[in-house]
Structures are given as C-alpha cells and as structure tokens.
C-alpha cells in the first residue's frame, strides 16, 4: 500500500477491482464503512457479485482477464473529458517528457520486438534528452511526441463499444464507473484503488496494476490522504516477507539480485544504481551502494572488508537470464534437475497451478523437508490420491513449527507498519520457531563445512551467525537489530557523532565504506539510536487528526505513513486539499506526515526537489519504459480464453508471456471441449489452501466442501440444479464438486458472443476433511506473467458437466 | 425492569464474514456440526441446540436485473415481553430467567420438561431449539456472563465493521433511529425491525421478508 488501512476512511470514491476485500481482507471494511458514512461511494468491478459487491454502491462485472481494456477505456474517458488533475499531471508526472522519435506502437506491439526471442529491445523506449542529458519537456503538453499526447493516442482505440465487446461490461455500466471514479480528479477529492490477487495473478498482471497507477496519477490521487494504489496483503506478514526478498529477483530491501556476469561489487553497483543529470531529481536509488555494502556487512560482519569487496563474491548469484520463479522451479523439479526441497509454511501441492504436475514433481525429489504447524497435502504428498507410498523414493522430514501467534517478532502489515508482537501462547510439543529451525540447520552446515570442506565453503563459513541467545535459541530481537543496522565504528556525520555499536536511527546515515551495517535498509530506523524498539510502540497520539498514529509501531520508510506525500502539496508547499492536509510547508519546515525528503517546496528552484524520489527522473511514470512488455499497458487476451481474436490488435497474448510446453502443461483456447471461462479465489472462512482452517470445525462447518459457482443461465443450458454434483474439467485436470447455482454470476455479452464464466475456491485438499474435495488448482494453467513469472490463476477455460 | 441492554444488528454494514457465528460457538463452547455444501454459503442450514447465531444468506435479482445478496445475522431477539418465556413458565417455574439488569432471556435446564414444539411455535422469530439428547432447550443468552463481567457479547466483540453493536437500550434505540433516517435517503424502505418489542434490533434496507422469512414478527 502507498497508504494504509486506516486511511481508507478518507476516500471519496473507492475503486475495488481485482479484490474481494470484504471476504479476504475483512478489516478493510471497517474503514470503508466509515468512509461511506461520510458519503463516500464504493465501486466494485469483479466478474462475480461477492460479499464486497453486496456492500458496494455500484457493482459491475467484467470477463476475467480484461482489466486493461476496462481501465484503458477509463484513461481515454479521463483524457478526452479533461477529468485529469492538470497541475499534478504537468508537475509530478512525466506527461510533458518528449519521447524518442523511434518509439512506435503498431498492431499490439511496441517498437523493438523480436518474435524469435519473444523479448523487446527497449532502446527506443526512451526520452529525447537535451545537451545536459535531461529529458526534454513540453509543459503545454501539446507536442505530439510528448508522453501525454502519446498516451492519448494509445488509448484513443479503447472506445466504449470496443471495451464493452471485450470485457462484456454493458456500455452504460462502463460510463457509470468512469464518471464516478474520475470525479476524484480535483484538488479536494480523493479516490483510492484497492486490488489484490485479482490483478496480480494474470499474464498481464504488472501492466494491470500499472494501468491503475496511471489512472491514479492522472487524477492526482497518489501521495494524498484517502488516495493511493493499495495492494491488499492477505497473510499477516506478506508485506514483511516481500520486503525481505521472498521473490527470486531481489535481495532484502528490493535491491536487485546479483547476476553471475557482475563479477565485482563495483560492476554490480554500477548496474543497479541509476543516474540522473537533473539536479532537481533526488534520485534516491543513487544511495544503493550504501545499502548494499551495509547489507554485506550485516551478512558477513568482520569478514567483509573493503579489500575483499565486502564479501560480494560469496553472495549466491543468478546465472544471467536464470529464472527462479515458482513455475520454472516446479518445471525443473519435474525434470529431476532439483533433487531436494525445503518448504516452509506453504502447501504448494494445493496452492500452485496445475496441481497434478506439482504432485508428480514432488515424487521426483530425493529428499523433502517440510516445516509447518500441521500436516498438509504437501507434507503427505506421498500418500496422495493415486500414489503408492511404496513406490515413492523421496525421503520426507516434517518439522513442527510454532504458529504465528506463538512467536515473538516483527510483522509488517499491508500499510508497511512493522509491529512488534509477543507470544500469545507457548508452542505445543516439539514445535519451535522457524527461526530456530534455520539457526540449527545453518549452525550444523557451518560445522560440516568446517570439518569436511567443500567446493565453496566461504559463503557459509563467513556468515556472521550470532542470532542465538545465551541458551542457543533464536533471538528475534538480535535479528531485528541486525536488520535495522549498527554503527560499526565511531563516526561523525554532519555535526553528530555516533558510537560504535549504536543502532543506525535512519537509512539516511548508512555508509558505503563498511562503517555501518543493515540487513534491510528500508527497515533501518525501526530502532532508535539508543536501541529502543520503535516497532513495539503503542501510543495513540494523532497530531494530524488523519489517523496516521506516528507513535504506533513503526512504518517503513522512516516512519512515513503515506508515501510520495510531497505530491499532496502544490509547488509552494500548500496542501491541495485543505480539508485533509497531509503535509504543509509552514515557516520553513514541513508539518504533518514524515515528508518524502527534507527539501523545500518545488517553487524553490535551487533547492526544491521533485516528489517521486524513487524514480530517477523524480516524477511518476505515465510512460514506463522499465517493464518487459511495453511502456503503456495494452490489452491482450489470457492464454486460455474464449475469444477467437483480440479485438484490439492481432497480438493475441502478452508478447512476453511465460509458457511451458510439456504434455502436462497443455492448454486449450477457443476449444469447444472447454467452453467456459473460469476464475479461482478464496473465501472468508478458509485461509488460502485451508491447510490451517480445515482442521477448525467451526470453519469447516461454515464452508464444508468444494463448490463451483455458476449462473442460472448456464445451469439451465447444462441441465444442472443447485446443489448437484458436477465434474469440472480443464485441459489439464478435473475434479468433482457441488454446483452452486447463483444470480451472482451472469453471462457476459461480448459483442455478439455470449460468454459464461464460473468460479471456484482453492481452499480444499484431499487430506482433511476426507469428504471436502480437492483444489481448484487441479485445473489452473502453467502459464506466467512475463515480468515476474506470477502464475495465471484467474482466467482459463473449463467445462462443467453433471456427474 | 430498568431500560436494560440492547444489540443493534445493522445489516447495511454487515459483510457476512461470520465472525459472529464463530465467536458465539467459541465463547459458548458449542461444537462445529457436520455439514454439507448444498449450493449456498449459508451453513449450518439452520439454528440448532449447537448453533445460536447464524448468518443467513438470501440472494435474488433487483428490478434492474442486477443481483442482490442480503445477510441476516440471526439470533434471539430477547423480546421485551418474550412469548417463549410465558409458554415455558406455564409448564415449569424457573425454566427461564429474565435478567433484571439487562433484560436477557435465558433458558435453564428445566426446559427439558417442557413440550418443545409449543415453545418454538410461540416464538415469532423461530429461535428456540432443543438438544435432541438432553431435551434441554437452547438459544442465545446475550452472553449474559460476559456482560456481568463488564465484557460485551462475543458476537459484538468479533464484528469488524460495527454491524453488531451492544449497549444501553436507550442509546441503541437512538442510534437505530439516527441510522435509519440516514439510510432512508438512499433506501426508502430502510427500517429498524420491531424496535419497540425486541432488544435485538435489526436494521434492513429492503423488505425484511427478502432477508429471512422470520426476520420480522
């Protein structure tokens, strides 16, 4: 979230698209209901009418996988009806930037596409620069090569009728949503976007979210109270695990993962540190060398010296072009290239797509370690449906872990608030902290490497590994302090002196010379210099009256509650919205939230800096040249879809889509055997794969068995009655479940074509209860988004038949 | 009896998360019963001796063809003049306790001697149920033991959106009146159901019958 949960109450119009917030993030509705009491309007755009829709002021449906068409139509509406917030667009976005003459877009493809490698050469996706290397701009936004005009041209193709034919959303409903939401493109109104896996689990996922961001930028809704682009995080610490590099392309703090070809620290730092010639751009990422060196010092301690590149050579590296995202890892396991697997707190044989493939891949392992609080379908894969345990050679270890409420430690919520929590109960039996399991494993590894040596013992032997207390147990406070970082020598910065061993109170003090450490720079400042744990704060003071609660826990970065907040003020530092002044320049200083940098307002032409400090150009990107699939989001159909062609171009699917080609990965487009669109989701009553919740009798009582939701119209066509057993089949797998015939799914009218969509939860598995059914992921395709590898769970094709 | 306590169930704020349904079972040590999926989110299908709080789901189409989905977090209304109490008392003394301070209506073990169908049919909201083994009758107690210990009922405690609120009856009545007036601007049908007669007052924005056939007396 750019904003935070409590801030939802300040919104005037809420667009929930790609999220079932009421069911999957119930607490959000506490704040949304407060917003509604103030007169806010809630819009829900979703293929299905859900418990979220029931509380929305307006719900309309779209066919799964067509968000860019829907939202592209909104961009066109905003531009052509001049609903955008002009000051904001001119000053705080790259709308005025002049784009390279060679940049082009034709029939669904941007310039530079190579169909053989299925990759873009992005060199033409660039700005025209002046003699000083600063992008040329036209603040009148009239130059036909400026971003604003190119944007307008790109989305001029997304007219209401075309969009409606793609999405299946009636034209009238499109207009209603566009009008309602674009009403926030004024100074004193805030619109917020809430999204979740309904955006992220598509082959066009990253561009889906970019489209939402672009709308927010056009309407001036980012950096303000009640605004933002807000990803709902479903598990207590999803935000925290992302901050700590759960994704394979990062190391902690979103630093890019080192690649094998970057052999020295210098080469790595050169690659990851952006440059800006514009003195008005803070270009915050220019500090990356400080964060990387401090990270290496946290990992390797005294072993990391300037002479040995601070141990950079010991950091495991990705081969150039290596894909370590989940679908590829499973594919590698399937091909027996991966011999051993450790799974902590996941249930991949239920949660990953094409579950039969995952289940077979598991049998190819030599050994498998599972760390979890209960047995689940993954831990017990060897006795799963159709498997003979005698024939499975995999050696399986199940390690009992403490549950989240049985552990002390930090937990980051969606709003980036990192809160310290305590053990509510002792873990039962032999269950221990996952941290303890890791400590014991690495300690043992160190012993073995010391005794026996090995190919490259240094990465393990040189790890600073002092996270245990005096009794040898995992010490969460020690880990958290290492994450925050220490001064490693006495050091004077400006007029202040910091002593060796003190906590670094802000990442602005981290150094590139090895005199500081920090295990995750964005969390630097979670401890005060004197070692006070700011994450444990519980003070309810609210000086702004906006619910920022600056002394409740601690938020990254630097306790800033709403990021990009300098975009909430005009060039003189006056809040655009005087009713909700998040920040204001008063008597030579900023008052309100922690500002995005200390610099004076932009009208100070000497010292003022642009507000989007994490972007090299200092402004936000309507034109985004960084992604692999284009600087403007473009609608492409899902890999498996009901349409014979893409109505916007002859490019059917995302040009960089990640496809797998084994027999078990087969897919079917426009295939009469699989005529219905399906989407998958979770329910309120079960959490994810149900591995925890299915053992809870009050929850299985409320949602006992797997079901497929289908429209009354489709039920009639297929001769299915409510509550009857049906078989749901895709090109990859099938399962039986109960039909839930409902008014909450309705057929889509896409041009002349009637398209039916159905939906299922993935909350069930064969292990327990025995009669609950199995996962919808037996059906889902093995196809990934091109930038991130995130699997497509939300749009694919099935058949539903009476058993 | 003093003014006592009341619960406001504002269905216009309810997301049917069923936190109340589960919290009720948790506090009252009621088991999860074996259920089946029969084509609805509503489960268990009905009240029982083991289910005293149940979120009922009702769906259909509005005049404009768009779907509606109504949620009704059903529970004993703790009537101001409870007909079930009268019925039970007619058979056995001490079968029902009507708590002076709160107005809570609580069944005792002595209900096992009372003909169940007579009690059930006397309730306009179809609340009372009977334990098939012990024959003791069961329903919501307003969490009277929590109230006596300065805690609010489990259902109200669990509600994330403020759809279930507990308080002094006078305050709850005022809150209901204010809320209905506000809702009427968007939903002319908005009403507080039988507010004069019951302690557990439901706010609905449409015909109560569309929520549940026993929503209103």
Boltz contact constraints between the chains, C-beta under 6 A:
constraints:
  - contact:
      token1: [A, 22]
      token2: [B, 15]
      max_distance: 6.0
  - contact:
      token1: [A, 26]
      token2: [B, 17]
      max_distance: 6.0
  - contact:
      token1: [A, 26]
      token2: [B, 160]
      max_distance: 6.0
  - contact:
      token1: [A, 27]
      token2: [B, 160]
      max_distance: 6.0
  - contact:
      token1: [A, 29]
      token2: [B, 15]
      max_distance: 6.0
  - contact:
      token1: [A, 29]
      token2: [B, 161]
      max_distance: 6.0
  - contact:
      token1: [A, 30]
      token2: [B, 160]
      max_distance: 6.0
  - contact:
      token1: [A, 30]
      token2: [B, 161]
      max_distance: 6.0
  - contact:
      token1: [A, 33]
      token2: [B, 13]
      max_distance: 6.0
  - contact:
      token1: [A, 33]
      token2: [B, 161]
      max_distance: 6.0
  - contact:
      token1: [A, 49]
      token2: [B, 67]
      max_distance: 6.0
  - contact:
      token1: [A, 51]
      token2: [B, 15]
      max_distance: 6.0
  - contact:
      token1: [A, 51]
      token2: [B, 16]
      max_distance: 6.0
  - contact:
      token1: [A, 54]
      token2: [B, 69]
      max_distance: 6.0
  - contact:
      token1: [A, 55]
      token2: [B, 15]
      max_distance: 6.0
  - contact:
      token1: [A, 684]
      token2: [B, 17]
      max_distance: 6.0
  - contact:
      token1: [A, 697]
      token2: [B, 32]
      max_distance: 6.0
  - contact:
      token1: [A, 698]
      token2: [B, 22]
      max_distance: 6.0
  - contact:
      token1: [A, 698]
      token2: [B, 25]
      max_distance: 6.0
  - contact:
      token1: [A, 698]
      token2: [B, 32]
      max_distance: 6.0
  - contact:
      token1: [A, 701]
      token2: [B, 32]
      max_distance: 6.0
  - contact:
      token1: [A, 701]
      token2: [B, 33]
      max_distance: 6.0
  - contact:
      token1: [A, 701]
      token2: [B, 35]
      max_distance: 6.0
  - contact:
      token1: [A, 702]
      token2: [B, 18]
      max_distance: 6.0
  - contact:
      token1: [A, 702]
      token2: [B, 43]
      max_distance: 6.0
  - contact:
      token1: [A, 704]
      token2: [B, 35]
      max_distance: 6.0
  - contact:
      token1: [A, 704]
      token2: [B, 36]
      max_distance: 6.0
  - contact:
      token1: [A, 704]
      token2: [B, 37]
      max_distance: 6.0
  - contact:
      token1: [A, 705]
      token2: [B, 37]
      max_distance: 6.0
  - contact:
      token1: [A, 707]
      token2: [B, 37]
      max_distance: 6.0
  - contact:
      token1: [A, 722]
      token2: [B, 39]
      max_distance: 6.0
  - contact:
      token1: [A, 723]
      token2: [B, 38]
      max_distance: 6.0
  - contact:
      token1: [A, 723]
      token2: [B, 39]
      max_distance: 6.0
  - contact:
      token1: [A, 738]
      token2: [B, 37]
      max_distance: 6.0
  - contact:
      token1: [A, 740]
      token2: [B, 39]
      max_distance: 6.0
  - contact:
      token1: [A, 743]
      token2: [B, 59]
      max_distance: 6.0
  - contact:
      token1: [A, 743]
      token2: [B, 61]
      max_distance: 6.0
  - contact:
      token1: [A, 743]
      token2: [B, 67]
      max_distance: 6.0
  - contact:
      token1: [A, 744]
      token2: [B, 67]
      max_distance: 6.0
